[in-house]
C-alpha cells in the first residue's frame, strides 16, 4: 500500500508550508527538464515566440514530468477519473525566445496539497531564464469537482527517487 505522504500535522507558518500541504521532500534539487526547439509556428512575424506559446511549452514540460514518473494523463483519467486543470497562473516574461532557439523547460514541485500541486516552471535558453511561471494545478473529476491527488502520484511527486517506472496510481490493498 502506498503511504499517504500528503498529510502534515503541526506545520508552522514559519516553515513556508501552509497547513494541510506537503513541501516536496525533493524540492531542493529535483527538477524535471525537457528540451525543445522554437519552430516557425511558435513565432510571430518578427521571429519572436508569441507569448501564449510559452504556456504550451510549460504544459508539455508538466506532461513529460508526469510521464517520466510513469503517470500519463490518460492513465490517471482511466484509472481514477481524475484530470488536471490550471487554477492559477503567474507569468513573468523576462526576455524573448526566437526562431530556432534551443530551450529547456524546467518543472519543479513546490507543494503538494490535498487536491492541488503548486509548481515552479522556468523556460530557459542556456542559463538565461526567459519566462518564469508559478502555477497552481487542481485535480478534479470529470464532473469538475475537486478530487484528491491520487495517492500513487502523490508519493511519486514527493519522493521520485523511490518510485518505480510504472507505479500504481490507485493503492492496492494486501
C-alpha positions as CSV (number, residue, x, y, z in Angstrom):
1,X,0.0,0.0,0.0
2,X,1.3,3.4,-0.9
3,X,1.7,5.6,2.2
4,X,-0.2,8.8,2.5
5,X,2.5,11.4,2.3
6,X,0.1,14.2,1.7
7,X,-0.9,14.9,5.3
8,X,1.2,17.0,7.6
9,X,0.5,18.0,11.2
10,X,1.9,20.7,13.3
11,X,3.3,22.7,10.4
12,X,4.0,26.3,11.5
13,X,3.6,29.3,9.2
14,X,7.3,30.0,9.6
15,X,8.1,26.8,7.7
16,X,6.7,28.2,4.5
17,X,4.3,25.3,4.0
18,X,0.6,26.0,4.5
19,X,-1.3,23.7,6.9
20,X,-2.6,20.6,5.2
21,X,0.1,20.7,2.5
22,X,3.4,18.9,2.0
23,X,6.5,20.6,0.9
24,X,8.1,18.3,-1.7
25,X,10.8,16.3,0.0
26,X,13.0,16.8,-3.1
27,X,12.2,20.5,-3.6
28,X,15.8,21.5,-3.0
29,X,17.1,19.6,-6.0
30,X,14.6,17.6,-8.1
31,X,13.8,19.4,-11.3
32,X,12.5,17.8,-14.5
33,X,14.0,19.2,-17.6
34,X,12.6,19.0,-21.1
35,X,14.4,20.3,-24.2
36,X,12.6,21.9,-27.1
37,X,13.3,23.9,-30.2
38,X,11.5,27.0,-31.3
39,X,9.8,26.4,-34.6
40,X,8.4,28.9,-37.1
41,X,4.8,28.0,-36.0
42,X,5.8,29.3,-32.4
43,X,6.7,32.8,-33.6
44,X,5.2,36.0,-34.8
45,X,6.2,37.8,-38.0
46,X,9.3,39.1,-36.3
47,X,10.5,35.6,-35.4
48,X,9.8,36.1,-31.6
49,X,7.9,33.5,-29.7
50,X,4.3,34.5,-29.2
51,X,3.6,34.9,-25.5
52,X,0.8,32.3,-25.3
53,X,3.1,29.6,-26.7
54,X,5.2,29.7,-23.6
55,X,2.1,28.3,-21.8
56,X,2.0,25.5,-24.3
57,X,5.7,24.8,-23.7
58,X,5.1,24.7,-20.0
59,X,2.1,22.3,-20.4
60,X,4.4,20.0,-22.4
61,X,7.0,20.2,-19.6
62,X,4.4,19.2,-16.9
63,X,3.1,16.4,-19.0
64,X,6.5,15.0,-19.7
65,X,7.4,15.2,-16.0
66,X,4.4,13.1,-15.2
67,X,5.1,10.7,-18.0
68,X,8.7,10.3,-16.8
69,X,7.3,9.3,-13.3
70,X,5.1,6.7,-15.0
71,X,1.8,8.7,-14.8
72,X,0.4,9.5,-18.3
73,X,-2.6,11.8,-18.0
74,X,-4.7,9.3,-20.0
75,X,-3.8,6.5,-17.5
76,X,-4.7,8.7,-14.4
77,X,-8.0,9.6,-16.0
78,X,-8.8,6.0,-17.0
79,X,-7.9,4.5,-13.5
80,X,-9.2,7.2,-11.2
81,X,-11.4,9.6,-13.2
82,X,-9.1,12.4,-12.1
83,X,-8.0,15.1,-14.6
84,X,-5.9,18.3,-14.1
85,X,-6.9,21.9,-14.6
86,X,-5.0,25.1,-14.2
87,X,-6.4,27.1,-11.3
88,X,-3.9,29.9,-11.1
89,X,-1.0,31.1,-13.1
90,X,1.5,33.9,-12.6
91,X,3.9,34.5,-15.5
92,X,7.0,36.7,-15.5
93,X,8.1,37.3,-19.1
94,X,11.8,38.4,-18.9
95,X,13.3,38.0,-22.3
96,X,12.1,36.8,-25.7
97,X,12.9,33.5,-27.4
98,X,13.5,33.5,-31.1
99,X,13.1,31.2,-34.1
100,X,15.4,28.1,-33.9
101,X,16.4,28.8,-30.2
102,X,17.1,25.6,-28.2
103,X,15.2,26.0,-24.9
104,X,14.7,24.0,-21.8
105,X,11.5,23.8,-19.7
106,X,12.3,23.1,-16.1
107,X,9.5,22.0,-13.8
108,X,9.7,21.8,-10.0
109,X,7.1,20.7,-7.5
110,X,6.9,23.3,-4.7
111,X,3.9,22.0,-2.7
112,X,1.5,19.1,-2.8
113,X,-1.9,19.9,-1.4
114,X,-4.9,17.6,-0.9
115,X,-6.2,18.4,-4.3
116,X,-3.6,20.7,-5.8
117,X,0.0,20.9,-6.9
118,X,2.0,24.1,-6.7
119,X,4.7,24.2,-9.4
120,X,7.5,26.5,-10.5
121,X,8.4,26.4,-14.2
122,X,11.2,28.2,-15.9
123,X,11.8,28.3,-19.7
124,X,15.4,28.9,-20.3
125,X,17.9,29.5,-23.1
126,X,21.1,28.1,-21.8
127,X,21.5,29.8,-18.3
128,X,19.1,32.7,-19.1
129,X,15.6,32.5,-17.7
130,X,13.2,33.8,-20.4
131,X,9.9,33.1,-18.6
132,X,9.2,32.1,-15.0
133,X,5.8,30.6,-14.2
134,X,4.2,29.7,-10.9
135,X,1.1,27.5,-11.3
136,X,-1.5,26.0,-9.1
137,X,-2.8,22.9,-10.8
138,X,-6.0,21.4,-9.4
139,X,-7.2,17.8,-9.5
140,X,-10.8,17.4,-10.5
141,X,-13.2,14.7,-11.5
142,X,-14.9,14.6,-14.9
143,X,-17.8,16.5,-13.2
144,X,-15.4,19.4,-12.4
145,X,-15.5,18.8,-8.6
146,X,-12.2,18.7,-6.6
147,X,-10.5,15.3,-6.2
148,X,-7.6,14.4,-4.0
149,X,-4.2,14.0,-5.7
150,X,-4.1,10.2,-6.4
151,X,-2.0,8.5,-3.7
152,X,0.5,6.9,-6.0
153,X,1.1,10.1,-7.9
154,X,1.5,12.0,-4.6
155,X,4.1,9.5,-3.4
156,X,6.0,9.7,-6.7
157,X,6.0,13.5,-6.7
158,X,7.1,13.7,-3.1
159,X,9.9,11.2,-3.5
160,X,10.5,10.3,-7.1
161,X,13.9,8.6,-6.4
162,X,11.9,5.9,-4.6
163,X,9.3,5.4,-7.3
164,X,9.3,2.6,-9.8
165,X,9.0,3.4,-13.5
166,X,5.3,2.4,-13.6
167,X,3.9,3.0,-10.1
168,X,0.3,2.2,-9.1
169,X,-2.0,5.2,-9.3
170,X,-4.5,3.6,-7.0
171,X,-3.0,1.9,-3.9
172,X,-3.7,-1.8,-3.8
173,X,-4.7,-3.5,-0.5
174,X,-2.9,-6.7,0.5
